[in-house]
Amino acid sequence: MPRPRRLSGDDVLAILVQHGFNVHSQRGSHVKLRRVTSAGSIQTLTIPRHRELDPGTLHAIFRQASRFVPEDELHRDFFTE
């Protein structure tokens, strides 16, 4: 698997906002993102808003987001080629 990019929490937020998520709430350094599908289901992700995310954390966010967004669309934003 390609190496994950070095991204901050704000970078990840910007990527997920491009895929239709909106900031729902924040508690401390963690931001809850939410989007409602046309079928009415609610999709929620929680992102730490840290200066730089650890590679394992970034990979976990990628796996969770892949449940809602096609993996190939996220791959180019999260990983180096």
mmCIF file of the N, C-alpha and C atoms, coordinates in Angstrom:
data_MODEL
# 
_entry.id   MODEL 
# 
loop_
_atom_site.group_PDB 
_atom_site.id 
_atom_site.type_symbol 
_atom_site.label_atom_id 
_atom_site.label_alt_id 
_atom_site.label_comp_id 
_atom_site.label_asym_id 
_atom_site.label_entity_id 
_atom_site.label_seq_id 
_atom_site.pdbx_PDB_ins_code 
_atom_site.Cartn_x 
_atom_site.Cartn_y 
_atom_site.Cartn_z 
_atom_site.occupancy 
_atom_site.B_iso_or_equiv 
_atom_site.pdbx_formal_charge 
_atom_site.auth_seq_id 
_atom_site.auth_comp_id 
_atom_site.auth_asym_id 
_atom_site.auth_atom_id 
_atom_site.pdbx_PDB_model_num 
ATOM 1   N N  . MET A 1 1  ? 0.847   -1.174 0.000  1.00 0.00 ? 1  MET A N  1 
ATOM 2   C CA . MET A 1 1  ? 0.000   0.000  0.000  1.00 0.00 ? 1  MET A CA 1 
ATOM 3   C C  . MET A 1 1  ? 0.894   1.239  0.000  1.00 0.00 ? 1  MET A C  1 
ATOM 4   N N  . PRO A 1 2  ? 0.517   2.255  -0.725 1.00 0.00 ? 2  PRO A N  1 
ATOM 5   C CA . PRO A 1 2  ? 1.306   3.493  -0.735 1.00 0.00 ? 2  PRO A CA 1 
ATOM 6   C C  . PRO A 1 2  ? 1.350   4.137  0.645  1.00 0.00 ? 2  PRO A C  1 
ATOM 7   N N  . ARG A 1 3  ? 2.339   4.980  0.819  1.00 0.00 ? 3  ARG A N  1 
ATOM 8   C CA . ARG A 1 3  ? 2.500   5.668  2.101  1.00 0.00 ? 3  ARG A CA 1 
ATOM 9   C C  . ARG A 1 3  ? 1.440   6.754  2.262  1.00 0.00 ? 3  ARG A C  1 
ATOM 10  N N  . PRO A 1 4  ? 0.933   6.927  3.493  1.00 0.00 ? 4  PRO A N  1 
ATOM 11  C CA . PRO A 1 4  ? -0.016  8.018  3.719  1.00 0.00 ? 4  PRO A CA 1 
ATOM 12  C C  . PRO A 1 4  ? 0.699   9.367  3.670  1.00 0.00 ? 4  PRO A C  1 
ATOM 13  N N  . ARG A 1 5  ? 0.003   10.366 3.208  1.00 0.00 ? 5  ARG A N  1 
ATOM 14  C CA . ARG A 1 5  ? 0.557   11.721 3.195  1.00 0.00 ? 5  ARG A CA 1 
ATOM 15  C C  . ARG A 1 5  ? 0.635   12.236 4.627  1.00 0.00 ? 5  ARG A C  1 
ATOM 16  N N  . ARG A 1 6  ? 1.413   13.253 4.837  1.00 0.00 ? 6  ARG A N  1 
ATOM 17  C CA . ARG A 1 6  ? 1.473   13.912 6.141  1.00 0.00 ? 6  ARG A CA 1 
ATOM 18  C C  . ARG A 1 6  ? 0.428   15.012 6.125  1.00 0.00 ? 6  ARG A C  1 
ATOM 19  N N  . LEU A 1 7  ? -0.695  14.766 6.786  1.00 0.00 ? 7  LEU A N  1 
ATOM 20  C CA . LEU A 1 7  ? -1.815  15.694 6.778  1.00 0.00 ? 7  LEU A CA 1 
ATOM 21  C C  . LEU A 1 7  ? -2.142  16.148 8.190  1.00 0.00 ? 7  LEU A C  1 
ATOM 22  N N  . SER A 1 8  ? -2.661  17.355 8.292  1.00 0.00 ? 8  SER A N  1 
ATOM 23  C CA . SER A 1 8  ? -3.148  17.859 9.574  1.00 0.00 ? 8  SER A CA 1 
ATOM 24  C C  . SER A 1 8  ? -4.640  17.547 9.670  1.00 0.00 ? 8  SER A C  1 
ATOM 25  N N  . GLY A 1 9  ? -5.198  17.751 10.841 1.00 0.00 ? 9  GLY A N  1 
ATOM 26  C CA . GLY A 1 9  ? -6.634  17.568 11.014 1.00 0.00 ? 9  GLY A CA 1 
ATOM 27  C C  . GLY A 1 9  ? -7.422  18.497 10.120 1.00 0.00 ? 9  GLY A C  1 
ATOM 28  N N  . ASP A 1 10 ? -6.939  19.737 9.959  1.00 0.00 ? 10 ASP A N  1 
ATOM 29  C CA . ASP A 1 10 ? -7.628  20.697 9.083  1.00 0.00 ? 10 ASP A CA 1 
ATOM 30  C C  . ASP A 1 10 ? -7.575  20.256 7.620  1.00 0.00 ? 10 ASP A C  1 
ATOM 31  N N  . ASP A 1 11 ? -6.468  19.630 7.204  1.00 0.00 ? 11 ASP A N  1 
ATOM 32  C CA . ASP A 1 11 ? -6.378  19.100 5.835  1.00 0.00 ? 11 ASP A CA 1 
ATOM 33  C C  . ASP A 1 11 ? -7.440  18.028 5.605  1.00 0.00 ? 11 ASP A C  1 
ATOM 34  N N  . VAL A 1 12 ? -7.573  17.124 6.569  1.00 0.00 ? 12 VAL A N  1 
ATOM 35  C CA . VAL A 1 12 ? -8.547  16.044 6.454  1.00 0.00 ? 12 VAL A CA 1 
ATOM 36  C C  . VAL A 1 12 ? -9.970  16.609 6.459  1.00 0.00 ? 12 VAL A C  1 
ATOM 37  N N  . LEU A 1 13 ? -10.209 17.604 7.305  1.00 0.00 ? 13 LEU A N  1 
ATOM 38  C CA . LEU A 1 13 ? -11.528 18.251 7.318  1.00 0.00 ? 13 LEU A CA 1 
ATOM 39  C C  . LEU A 1 13 ? -11.863 18.813 5.940  1.00 0.00 ? 13 LEU A C  1 
ATOM 40  N N  . ALA A 1 14 ? -10.918 19.502 5.325  1.00 0.00 ? 14 ALA A N  1 
ATOM 41  C CA . ALA A 1 14 ? -11.148 20.097 4.006  1.00 0.00 ? 14 ALA A CA 1 
ATOM 42  C C  . ALA A 1 14 ? -11.443 19.018 2.962  1.00 0.00 ? 14 ALA A C  1 
ATOM 43  N N  . ILE A 1 15 ? -10.735 17.898 3.035  1.00 0.00 ? 15 ILE A N  1 
ATOM 44  C CA . ILE A 1 15 ? -10.972 16.797 2.092  1.00 0.00 ? 15 ILE A CA 1 
ATOM 45  C C  . ILE A 1 15 ? -12.388 16.259 2.245  1.00 0.00 ? 15 ILE A C  1 
ATOM 46  N N  . LEU A 1 16 ? -12.804 16.037 3.487  1.00 0.00 ? 16 LEU A N  1 
ATOM 47  C CA . LEU A 1 16 ? -14.117 15.442 3.717  1.00 0.00 ? 16 LEU A CA 1 
ATOM 48  C C  . LEU A 1 16 ? -15.257 16.420 3.444  1.00 0.00 ? 16 LEU A C  1 
ATOM 49  N N  . VAL A 1 17 ? -15.025 17.708 3.647  1.00 0.00 ? 17 VAL A N  1 
ATOM 50  C CA . VAL A 1 17 ? -16.038 18.708 3.293  1.00 0.00 ? 17 VAL A CA 1 
ATOM 51  C C  . VAL A 1 17 ? -16.280 18.686 1.784  1.00 0.00 ? 17 VAL A C  1 
ATOM 52  N N  . GLN A 1 18 ? -15.230 18.456 1.005  1.00 0.00 ? 18 GLN A N  1 
ATOM 53  C CA . GLN A 1 18 ? -15.376 18.348 -0.450 1.00 0.00 ? 18 GLN A CA 1 
ATOM 54  C C  . GLN A 1 18 ? -16.255 17.164 -0.840 1.00 0.00 ? 18 GLN A C  1 
ATOM 55  N N  . HIS A 1 19 ? -16.362 16.182 0.048  1.00 0.00 ? 19 HIS A N  1 
ATOM 56  C CA . HIS A 1 19 ? -17.176 14.996 -0.227 1.00 0.00 ? 19 HIS A CA 1 
ATOM 57  C C  . HIS A 1 19 ? -18.543 15.076 0.438  1.00 0.00 ? 19 HIS A C  1 
ATOM 58  N N  . GLY A 1 20 ? -18.957 16.270 0.820  1.00 0.00 ? 20 GLY A N  1 
ATOM 59  C CA . GLY A 1 20 ? -20.321 16.470 1.297  1.00 0.00 ? 20 GLY A CA 1 
ATOM 60  C C  . GLY A 1 20 ? -20.532 16.466 2.795  1.00 0.00 ? 20 GLY A C  1 
ATOM 61  N N  . PHE A 1 21 ? -19.477 16.313 3.580  1.00 0.00 ? 21 PHE A N  1 
ATOM 62  C CA . PHE A 1 21 ? -19.629 16.344 5.033  1.00 0.00 ? 21 PHE A CA 1 
ATOM 63  C C  . PHE A 1 21 ? -19.626 17.790 5.524  1.00 0.00 ? 21 PHE A C  1 
ATOM 64  N N  . ASN A 1 22 ? -20.313 18.032 6.636  1.00 0.00 ? 22 ASN A N  1 
ATOM 65  C CA . ASN A 1 22 ? -20.346 19.349 7.266  1.00 0.00 ? 22 ASN A CA 1 
ATOM 66  C C  . ASN A 1 22 ? -19.943 19.216 8.722  1.00 0.00 ? 22 ASN A C  1 
ATOM 67  N N  . VAL A 1 23 ? -19.341 20.255 9.265  1.00 0.00 ? 23 VAL A N  1 
ATOM 68  C CA . VAL A 1 23 ? -18.973 20.251 10.677 1.00 0.00 ? 23 VAL A CA 1 
ATOM 69  C C  . VAL A 1 23 ? -20.257 20.302 11.490 1.00 0.00 ? 23 VAL A C  1 
ATOM 70  N N  . HIS A 1 24 ? -20.435 19.295 12.338 1.00 0.00 ? 24 HIS A N  1 
ATOM 71  C CA . HIS A 1 24 ? -21.642 19.223 13.164 1.00 0.00 ? 24 HIS A CA 1 
ATOM 72  C C  . HIS A 1 24 ? -21.383 19.775 14.563 1.00 0.00 ? 24 HIS A C  1 
ATOM 73  N N  . SER A 1 25 ? -20.260 19.375 15.159 1.00 0.00 ? 25 SER A N  1 
ATOM 74  C CA . SER A 1 25 ? -19.925 19.854 16.499 1.00 0.00 ? 25 SER A CA 1 
ATOM 75  C C  . SER A 1 25 ? -18.441 19.649 16.745 1.00 0.00 ? 25 SER A C  1 
ATOM 76  N N  . GLN A 1 26 ? -17.960 20.261 17.821 1.00 0.00 ? 26 GLN A N  1 
ATOM 77  C CA . GLN A 1 26 ? -16.566 20.091 18.221 1.00 0.00 ? 26 GLN A CA 1 
ATOM 78  C C  . GLN A 1 26 ? -16.508 20.027 19.726 1.00 0.00 ? 26 GLN A C  1 
ATOM 79  N N  . ARG A 1 27 ? -15.706 19.092 20.218 1.00 0.00 ? 27 ARG A N  1 
ATOM 80  C CA . ARG A 1 27 ? -15.469 18.998 21.649 1.00 0.00 ? 27 ARG A CA 1 
ATOM 81  C C  . ARG A 1 27 ? -13.974 18.849 21.844 1.00 0.00 ? 27 ARG A C  1 
ATOM 82  N N  . GLY A 1 28 ? -13.370 19.868 22.397 1.00 0.00 ? 28 GLY A N  1 
ATOM 83  C CA . GLY A 1 28 ? -11.922 19.868 22.536 1.00 0.00 ? 28 GLY A CA 1 
ATOM 84  C C  . GLY A 1 28 ? -11.281 19.947 21.165 1.00 0.00 ? 28 GLY A C  1 
ATOM 85  N N  . SER A 1 29 ? -10.382 19.006 20.890 1.00 0.00 ? 29 SER A N  1 
ATOM 86  C CA . SER A 1 29 ? -9.684  19.030 19.610 1.00 0.00 ? 29 SER A CA 1 
ATOM 87  C C  . SER A 1 29 ? -10.319 18.099 18.582 1.00 0.00 ? 29 SER A C  1 
ATOM 88  N N  . HIS A 1 30 ? -11.452 17.492 18.901 1.00 0.00 ? 30 HIS A N  1 
ATOM 89  C CA . HIS A 1 30 ? -12.095 16.559 17.981 1.00 0.00 ? 30 HIS A CA 1 
ATOM 90  C C  . HIS A 1 30 ? -13.342 17.184 17.366 1.00 0.00 ? 30 HIS A C  1 
ATOM 91  N N  . VAL A 1 31 ? -13.436 17.041 16.048 1.00 0.00 ? 31 VAL A N  1 
ATOM 92  C CA . VAL A 1 31 ? -14.543 17.615 15.285 1.00 0.00 ? 31 VAL A CA 1 
ATOM 93  C C  . VAL A 1 31 ? -15.413 16.475 14.772 1.00 0.00 ? 31 VAL A C  1 
ATOM 94  N N  . LYS A 1 32 ? -16.715 16.613 14.937 1.00 0.00 ? 32 LYS A N  1 
ATOM 95  C CA . LYS A 1 32 ? -17.654 15.629 14.432 1.00 0.00 ? 32 LYS A CA 1 
ATOM 96  C C  . LYS A 1 32 ? -18.209 16.133 13.109 1.00 0.00 ? 32 LYS A C  1 
ATOM 97  N N  . LEU A 1 33 ? -18.010 15.342 12.057 1.00 0.00 ? 33 LEU A N  1 
ATOM 98  C CA . LEU A 1 33 ? -18.524 15.668 10.733 1.00 0.00 ? 33 LEU A CA 1 
ATOM 99  C C  . LEU A 1 33 ? -19.741 14.800 10.461 1.00 0.00 ? 33 LEU A C  1 
ATOM 100 N N  . ARG A 1 34 ? -20.708 15.381 9.764  1.00 0.00 ? 34 ARG A N  1 
ATOM 101 C CA . ARG A 1 34 ? -21.930 14.646 9.502  1.00 0.00 ? 34 ARG A CA 1 
ATOM 102 C C  . ARG A 1 34 ? -22.457 15.002 8.130  1.00 0.00 ? 34 ARG A C  1 
ATOM 103 N N  . ARG A 1 35 ? -23.084 14.034 7.484  1.00 0.00 ? 35 ARG A N  1 
ATOM 104 C CA . ARG A 1 35 ? -23.828 14.299 6.259  1.00 0.00 ? 35 ARG A CA 1 
ATOM 105 C C  . ARG A 1 35 ? -25.044 13.394 6.241  1.00 0.00 ? 35 ARG A C  1 
ATOM 106 N N  . VAL A 1 36 ? -26.090 13.878 5.602  1.00 0.00 ? 36 VAL A N  1 
ATOM 107 C CA . VAL A 1 36 ? -27.335 13.132 5.487  1.00 0.00 ? 36 VAL A CA 1 
ATOM 108 C C  . VAL A 1 36 ? -27.492 12.745 4.019  1.00 0.00 ? 36 VAL A C  1 
ATOM 109 N N  . THR A 1 37 ? -27.701 11.467 3.756  1.00 0.00 ? 37 THR A N  1 
ATOM 110 C CA . THR A 1 37 ? -27.854 10.991 2.390  1.00 0.00 ? 37 THR A CA 1 
ATOM 111 C C  . THR A 1 37 ? -29.258 11.282 1.876  1.00 0.00 ? 37 THR A C  1 
ATOM 112 N N  . SER A 1 38 ? -29.460 11.092 0.596  1.00 0.00 ? 38 SER A N  1 
ATOM 113 C CA . SER A 1 38 ? -30.779 11.315 0.013  1.00 0.00 ? 38 SER A CA 1 
ATOM 114 C C  . SER A 1 38 ? -31.806 10.326 0.559  1.00 0.00 ? 38 SER A C  1 
ATOM 115 N N  . ALA A 1 39 ? -31.341 9.170  1.038  1.00 0.00 ? 39 ALA A N  1 
ATOM 116 C CA . ALA A 1 39 ? -32.240 8.182  1.644  1.00 0.00 ? 39 ALA A CA 1 
ATOM 117 C C  . ALA A 1 39 ? -32.571 8.525  3.089  1.00 0.00 ? 39 ALA A C  1 
ATOM 118 N N  . GLY A 1 40 ? -31.906 9.555  3.631  1.00 0.00 ? 40 GLY A N  1 
ATOM 119 C CA . GLY A 1 40 ? -32.180 9.996  4.995  1.00 0.00 ? 40 GLY A CA 1 
ATOM 120 C C  . GLY A 1 40 ? -31.275 9.405  6.057  1.00 0.00 ? 40 GLY A C  1 
ATOM 121 N N  . SER A 1 41 ? -30.305 8.584  5.672  1.00 0.00 ? 41 SER A N  1 
ATOM 122 C CA . SER A 1 41 ? -29.402 8.032  6.683  1.00 0.00 ? 41 SER A CA 1 
ATOM 123 C C  . SER A 1 41 ? -28.331 9.072  7.038  1.00 0.00 ? 41 SER A C  1 
ATOM 124 N N  . ILE A 1 42 ? -27.905 9.028  8.287  1.00 0.00 ? 42 ILE A N  1 
ATOM 125 C CA . ILE A 1 42 ? -26.913 9.971  8.793  1.00 0.00 ? 42 ILE A CA 1 
ATOM 126 C C  . ILE A 1 42 ? -25.558 9.278  8.844  1.00 0.00 ? 42 ILE A C  1 
ATOM 127 N N  . GLN A 1 43 ? -24.558 9.916  8.258  1.00 0.00 ? 43 GLN A N  1 
ATOM 128 C CA . GLN A 1 43 ? -23.191 9.391  8.252  1.00 0.00 ? 43 GLN A CA 1 
ATOM 129 C C  . GLN A 1 43 ? -22.328 10.327 9.082  1.00 0.00 ? 43 GLN A C  1 
ATOM 130 N N  . THR A 1 44 ? -21.625 9.780  10.072 1.00 0.00 ? 44 THR A N  1 
ATOM 131 C CA . THR A 1 44 ? -20.852 10.581 11.009 1.00 0.00 ? 44 THR A CA 1 
ATOM 132 C C  . THR A 1 44 ? -19.405 10.098 11.066 1.00 0.00 ? 44 THR A C  1 
ATOM 133 N N  . LEU A 1 45 ? -18.473 11.045 11.084 1.00 0.00 ? 45 LEU A N  1 
ATOM 134 C CA . LEU A 1 45 ? -17.056 10.775 11.268 1.00 0.00 ? 45 LEU A CA 1 
ATOM 135 C C  . LEU A 1 45 ? -16.519 11.739 12.316 1.00 0.00 ? 45 LEU A C  1 
ATOM 136 N N  . THR A 1 46 ? -15.573 11.290 13.118 1.00 0.00 ? 46 THR A N  1 
ATOM 137 C CA . THR A 1 46 ? -14.923 12.150 14.102 1.00 0.00 ? 46 THR A CA 1 
ATOM 138 C C  . THR A 1 46 ? -13.448 12.263 13.729 1.00 0.00 ? 46 THR A C  1 
ATOM 139 N N  . ILE A 1 47 ? -12.976 13.512 13.642 1.00 0.00 ? 47 ILE A N  1 
ATOM 140 C CA . ILE A 1 47 ? -11.615 13.792 13.198 1.00 0.00 ? 47 ILE A CA 1 
ATOM 141 C C  . ILE A 1 47 ? -10.882 14.580 14.279 1.00 0.00 ? 47 ILE A C  1 
ATOM 142 N N  . PRO A 1 48 ? -9.670  14.142 14.686 1.00 0.00 ? 48 PRO A N  1 
ATOM 143 C CA . PRO A 1 48 ? -8.888  14.958 15.612 1.00 0.00 ? 48 PRO A CA 1 
ATOM 144 C C  . PRO A 1 48 ? -8.304  16.153 14.859 1.00 0.00 ? 48 PRO A C  1 
ATOM 145 N N  . ARG A 1 49 ? -8.408  17.306 15.432 1.00 0.00 ? 49 ARG A N  1 
ATOM 146 C CA . ARG A 1 49 ? -7.926  18.522 14.778 1.00 0.00 ? 49 ARG A CA 1 
ATOM 147 C C  . ARG A 1 49 ? -6.514  18.836 15.286 1.00 0.00 ? 49 ARG A C  1 
ATOM 148 N N  . HIS A 1 50 ? -5.603  17.929 15.000 1.00 0.00 ? 50 HIS A N  1 
ATOM 149 C CA . HIS A 1 50 ? -4.223  18.077 15.437 1.00 0.00 ? 50 HIS A CA 1 
ATOM 150 C C  . HIS A 1 50 ? -3.376  18.676 14.320 1.00 0.00 ? 50 HIS A C  1 
ATOM 151 N N  . ARG A 1 51 ? -2.236  19.213 14.699 1.00 0.00 ? 51 ARG A N  1 
ATOM 152 C CA . ARG A 1 51 ? -1.338  19.845 13.729 1.00 0.00 ? 51 ARG A CA 1 
ATOM 153 C C  . ARG A 1 51 ? -0.859  18.842 12.680 1.00 0.00 ? 51 ARG A C  1 
ATOM 154 N N  . GLU A 1 52 ? -0.533  17.628 13.116 1.00 0.00 ? 52 GLU A N  1 
ATOM 155 C CA . GLU A 1 52 ? -0.135  16.570 12.188 1.00 0.00 ? 52 GLU A CA 1 
ATOM 156 C C  . GLU A 1 52 ? -0.681  15.248 12.720 1.00 0.00 ? 52 GLU A C  1 
ATOM 157 N N  . LEU A 1 53 ? -1.359  14.508 11.857 1.00 0.00 ? 53 LEU A N  1 
ATOM 158 C CA . LEU A 1 53 ? -1.939  13.234 12.266 1.00 0.00 ? 53 LEU A CA 1 
ATOM 159 C C  . LEU A 1 53 ? -0.928  12.116 12.073 1.00 0.00 ? 53 LEU A C  1 
ATOM 160 N N  . ASP A 1 54 ? -0.904  11.188 13.018 1.00 0.00 ? 54 ASP A N  1 
ATOM 161 C CA . ASP A 1 54 ? -0.042  10.014 12.900 1.00 0.00 ? 54 ASP A CA 1 
ATOM 162 C C  . ASP A 1 54 ? -0.505  9.172  11.714 1.00 0.00 ? 54 ASP A C  1 
ATOM 163 N N  . PRO A 1 55 ? 0.408   8.459  11.074 1.00 0.00 ? 55 PRO A N  1 
ATOM 164 C CA . PRO A 1 55 ? 0.019   7.629  9.930  1.00 0.00 ? 55 PRO A CA 1 
ATOM 165 C C  . PRO A 1 55 ? -1.075  6.606  10.268 1.00 0.00 ? 55 PRO A C  1 
ATOM 166 N N  . GLY A 1 56 ? -1.016  6.008  11.443 1.00 0.00 ? 56 GLY A N  1 
ATOM 167 C CA . GLY A 1 56 ? -2.039  5.039  11.843 1.00 0.00 ? 56 GLY A CA 1 
ATOM 168 C C  . GLY A 1 56 ? -3.401  5.680  12.014 1.00 0.00 ? 56 GLY A C  1 
ATOM 169 N N  . THR A 1 57 ? -3.428  6.877  12.579 1.00 0.00 ? 57 THR A N  1 
ATOM 170 C CA . THR A 1 57 ? -4.678  7.618  12.745 1.00 0.00 ? 57 THR A CA 1 
ATOM 171 C C  . THR A 1 57 ? -5.249  7.990  11.386 1.00 0.00 ? 57 THR A C  1 
ATOM 172 N N  . LEU A 1 58 ? -4.396  8.439  10.505 1.00 0.00 ? 58 LEU A N  1 
ATOM 173 C CA . LEU A 1 58 ? -4.830  8.819  9.164  1.00 0.00 ? 58 LEU A CA 1 
ATOM 174 C C  . LEU A 1 58 ? -5.395  7.609  8.419  1.00 0.00 ? 58 LEU A C  1 
ATOM 175 N N  . HIS A 1 59 ? -4.745  6.470  8.570  1.00 0.00 ? 59 HIS A N  1 
ATOM 176 C CA . HIS A 1 59 ? -5.227  5.256  7.910  1.00 0.00 ? 59 HIS A CA 1 
ATOM 177 C C  . HIS A 1 59 ? -6.583  4.827  8.482  1.00 0.00 ? 59 HIS A C  1 
ATOM 178 N N  . ALA A 1 60 ? -6.760  4.965  9.789  1.00 0.00 ? 60 ALA A N  1 
ATOM 179 C CA . ALA A 1 60 ? -8.039  4.622  10.418 1.00 0.00 ? 60 ALA A CA 1 
ATOM 180 C C  . ALA A 1 60 ? -9.155  5.547  9.916  1.00 0.00 ? 60 ALA A C  1 
ATOM 181 N N  . ILE A 1 61 ? -8.870  6.830  9.783  1.00 0.00 ? 61 ILE A N  1 
ATOM 182 C CA . ILE A 1 61 ? -9.852  7.781  9.255  1.00 0.00 ? 61 ILE A CA 1 
ATOM 183 C C  . ILE A 1 61 ? -10.202 7.407  7.818  1.00 0.00 ? 61 ILE A C  1 
ATOM 184 N N  . PHE A 1 62 ? -9.192  7.039  7.030  1.00 0.00 ? 62 PHE A N  1 
ATOM 185 C CA . PHE A 1 62 ? -9.414  6.627  5.652  1.00 0.00 ? 62 PHE A CA 1 
ATOM 186 C C  . PHE A 1 62 ? -10.351 5.417  5.594  1.00 0.00 ? 62 PHE A C  1 
ATOM 187 N N  . ARG A 1 63 ? -10.103 4.406  6.437  1.00 0.00 ? 63 ARG A N  1 
ATOM 188 C CA . ARG A 1 63 ? -10.957 3.215  6.455  1.00 0.00 ? 63 ARG A CA 1 
ATOM 189 C C  . ARG A 1 63 ? -12.390 3.556  6.835  1.00 0.00 ? 63 ARG A C  1 
ATOM 190 N N  . GLN A 1 64 ? -12.554 4.427  7.826  1.00 0.00 ? 64 GLN A N  1 
ATOM 191 C CA . GLN A 1 64 ? -13.901 4.797  8.254  1.00 0.00 ? 64 GLN A CA 1 
ATOM 192 C C  . GLN A 1 64 ? -14.617 5.604  7.176  1.00 0.00 ? 64 GLN A C  1 
ATOM 193 N N  . ALA A 1 65 ? -13.908 6.536  6.554  1.00 0.00 ? 65 ALA A N  1 
ATOM 194 C CA . ALA A 1 65 ? -14.515 7.359  5.507  1.00 0.00 ? 65 ALA A CA 1 
ATOM 195 C C  . ALA A 1 65 ? -14.846 6.527  4.273  1.00 0.00 ? 65 ALA A C  1 
ATOM 196 N N  . SER A 1 66 ? -14.087 5.443  4.054  1.00 0.00 ? 66 SER A N  1 
ATOM 197 C CA . SER A 1 66 ? -14.327 4.575  2.900  1.00 0.00 ? 66 SER A CA 1 
ATOM 198 C C  . SER A 1 66 ? -15.670 3.851  2.982  1.00 0.00 ? 66 SER A C  1 
ATOM 199 N N  . ARG A 1 67 ? -16.265 3.813  4.159  1.00 0.00 ? 67 ARG A N  1 
ATOM 200 C CA . ARG A 1 67 ? -17.607 3.237  4.276  1.00 0.00 ? 67 ARG A CA 1 
ATOM 201 C C  . ARG A 1 67 ? -18.642 4.108  3.584  1.00 0.00 ? 67 ARG A C  1 
ATOM 202 N N  . PHE A 1 68 ? -18.356 5.417  3.483  1.00 0.00 ? 68 PHE A N  1 
ATOM 203 C CA . PHE A 1 68 ? -19.329 6.374  2.961  1.00 0.00 ? 68 PHE A CA 1 
ATOM 204 C C  . PHE A 1 68 ? -18.952 6.960  1.609  1.00 0.00 ? 68 PHE A C  1 
ATOM 205 N N  . VAL A 1 69 ? -17.663 7.046  1.335  1.00 0.00 ? 69 VAL A N  1 
ATOM 206 C CA . VAL A 1 69 ? -17.154 7.661  0.104  1.00 0.00 ? 69 VAL A CA 1 
ATOM 207 C C  . VAL A 1 69 ? -16.360 6.586  -0.642 1.00 0.00 ? 69 VAL A C  1 
ATOM 208 N N  . PRO A 1 70 ? -16.511 6.478  -1.970 1.00 0.00 ? 70 PRO A N  1 
ATOM 209 C CA . PRO A 1 70 ? -15.732 5.472  -2.710 1.00 0.00 ? 70 PRO A CA 1 
ATOM 210 C C  . PRO A 1 70 ? -14.228 5.607  -2.428 1.00 0.00 ? 70 PRO A C  1 
ATOM 211 N N  . GLU A 1 71 ? -13.619 4.460  -2.189 1.00 0.00 ? 71 GLU A N  1 
ATOM 212 C CA . GLU A 1 71 ? -12.210 4.433  -1.781 1.00 0.00 ? 71 GLU A CA 1 
ATOM 213 C C  . GLU A 1 71 ? -11.284 5.083  -2.802 1.00 0.00 ? 71 GLU A C  1 
ATOM 214 N N  . ASP A 1 72 ? -11.554 4.898  -4.094 1.00 0.00 ? 72 ASP A N  1 
ATOM 215 C CA . ASP A 1 72 ? -10.669 5.476  -5.113 1.00 0.00 ? 72 ASP A CA 1 
ATOM 216 C C  . ASP A 1 72 ? -10.710 7.003  -5.111 1.00 0.00 ? 72 ASP A C  1 
ATOM 217 N N  . GLU A 1 73 ? -11.832 7.598  -4.705 1.00 0.00 ? 73 GLU A N  1 
ATOM 218 C CA . GLU A 1 73 ? -11.914 9.061  -4.604 1.00 0.00 ? 73 GLU A CA 1 
ATOM 219 C C  . GLU A 1 73 ? -11.082 9.584  -3.440 1.00 0.00 ? 73 GLU A C  1 
ATOM 220 N N  . LEU A 1 74 ? -11.066 8.843  -2.339 1.00 0.00 ? 74 LEU A N  1 
ATOM 221 C CA . LEU A 1 74 ? -10.301 9.258  -1.157 1.00 0.00 ? 74 LEU A CA 1 
ATOM 222 C C  . LEU A 1 74 ? -8.815  8.956  -1.299 1.00 0.00 ? 74 LEU A C  1 
ATOM 223 N N  . HIS A 1 75 ? -8.494  7.914  -2.023 1.00 0.00 ? 75 HIS A N  1 
ATOM 224 C CA . HIS A 1 75 ? -7.110  7.431  -2.100 1.00 0.00 ? 75 HIS A CA 1 
ATOM 225 C C  . HIS A 1 75 ? -6.144  8.513  -2.563 1.00 0.00 ? 75 HIS A C  1 
ATOM 226 N N  . ARG A 1 76 ? -6.508  9.270  -3.579 1.00 0.00 ? 76 ARG A N  1 
ATOM 227 C CA . ARG A 1 76 ? -5.592  10.285 -4.125 1.00 0.00 ? 76 ARG A CA 1 
ATOM 228 C C  . ARG A 1 76 ? -5.341  11.421 -3.133 1.00 0.00 ? 76 ARG A C  1 
ATOM 229 N N  . ASP A 1 77 ? -6.275  11.645 -2.201 1.00 0.00 ? 77 ASP A N  1 
ATOM 230 C CA . ASP A 1 77 ? -6.105  12.705 -1.214 1.00 0.00 ? 77 ASP A CA 1 
ATOM 231 C C  . ASP A 1 77 ? -5.331  12.260 0.009  1.00 0.00 ? 77 ASP A C  1 
ATOM 232 N N  . PHE A 1 78 ? -5.428  10.988 0.357  1.00 0.00 ? 78 PHE A N  1 
ATOM 233 C CA . PHE A 1 78 ? -4.830  10.482 1.588  1.00 0.00 ? 78 PHE A CA 1 
ATOM 234 C C  . PHE A 1 78 ? -3.441  9.849  1.407  1.00 0.00 ? 78 PHE A C  1 
ATOM 235 N N  . PHE A 1 79 ? -3.146  9.361  0.188  1.00 0.00 ? 79 PHE A N  1 
ATOM 236 C CA . PHE A 1 79 ? -1.907  8.610  -0.015 1.00 0.00 ? 79 PHE A CA 1 
ATOM 237 C C  . PHE A 1 79 ? -1.075  9.194  -1.148 1.00 0.00 ? 79 PHE A C  1 
ATOM 238 N N  . THR A 1 80 ? 0.242   8.996  -1.042 1.00 0.00 ? 80 THR A N  1 
ATOM 239 C CA . THR A 1 80 ? 1.134   9.390  -2.137 1.00 0.00 ? 80 THR A CA 1 
ATOM 240 C C  . THR A 1 80 ? 1.093   8.301  -3.196 1.00 0.00 ? 80 THR A C  1 
ATOM 241 N N  . GLU A 1 81 ? 1.383   8.666  -4.395 1.00 0.00 ? 81 GLU A N  1 
ATOM 242 C CA . GLU A 1 81 ? 1.343   7.684  -5.496 1.00 0.00 ? 81 GLU A CA 1 
ATOM 243 C C  . GLU A 1 81 ? 2.586   6.867  -5.550 1.00 0.00 ? 81 GLU A C  1 
# 
